[in-house]
Amino acid sequence: MQPLADKLRPHQIEDMVGQSHIIGKGKVINKLIENNTIPNMILYGPPGTGKTTLANIIANVTGKNI
């Protein structure tokens, strides 16, 4: 059985809420995903802010491992 948090987790960058200055259309993270040029990144912040979700979305879209 899959945890509820995993079921509700966004699966596309467009479904994420907040941080639009970084992940919005035409912004830094979105451009990196579109160009498939993901550098090493450290995602920093308090629990529950979407770090793991963003990492999973990037990995799924680009076909890379986290």
N, C-alpha and C positions, 0 to 999 in steps of 0.2 A: 504494500500500500504506500502510495506517494504522499509525503506530508503536504498539508494544505498550503503552506508557504511556497512550496515548489510549484504547485498547481497554479497559484495566482501570480507567480513571478513573470514579468514581461519577457517575451521571446524576441522582440524586435526593438531596435533603438528608438523607433517612432512611438512605441508604447511607454517608454520611460517618462516619468514626470519629474520636472525640476532640472537644474543645471543646463538650461537651454543655451547658456552662453558658451558651453563646451560641447554639448552633444546635439545641439540644434542643427537644422538644415544648413549646410555650408560652413559649419564651424569645425574646429580642430579635429575632434574625435571622428566626426562624420566623414570628413575629408580623408583621414587616415584609413578608415574602413573602406571607403569607395575606391581608393588607390591600392588597397591591400598592402600597405606599407606600415605595419604596426611595429613601432619601436618597443624596447623594453620600457615598461611603465610601472610605477609604484602608485597604487590607488590608496589614498589616505583619508581617513575620516572615522567618525564614530559608528558604532554598530547600527545597522538598519538604514544606511544611506544609499545603498545600491552598488557598492563596490563589486561584490561577487556577481551580481546580476549583470553589470556592465561588462565584466571580464568574460562571463559566459556568452553574452551576446556577441562580443567581438570574436571570441573563439569559434562560435558556430557560424557566423557570417563569413569569416575569412578562412575557415578550415584549419585553424591552428589549435594547438594544445595549450591549456593553461597550467 
